[in-house]
């Protein structure tokens, strides 16, 4: 929860248009927004038989920056991207967090 922590409230949440093409039925997503406008997209897989799924998160409008976090290993970003229109993830049995700055 350290990565998602936010001590402020947001008055009017904005939207972020994205898609997950060919999304497996075991892959889920939750979009959150910080008070400063940064989006936190949490994506996870609920495979009960092990293994993993590869997915792409496609953004309708490119974002200036993105950070990908694996909260099970570290609170520092595992990957940092610039001018992002798509983010590829390999999902297993834990969530990944994508921080997006429009």
HUFEN-V750039 format. One record per run of one state. SS is the DSSP state (H for helix, E for strand, C for the rest). FROM is the first residue (numbers start at 1). TO is the last residue. If there is no record, write none. Layout:
ss:SS from:FROM to:TO
ss:SS from:FROM to:TO
This chain:
ss:C from:1 to:17
ss:E from:18 to:19
ss:C from:20 to:26
ss:E from:27 to:33
ss:C from:34 to:38
ss:E from:39 to:45
ss:C from:46 to:52
ss:E from:53 to:69
ss:C from:70 to:78
ss:E from:79 to:91
ss:C from:92 to:95
ss:E from:96 to:101
ss:C from:102 to:102
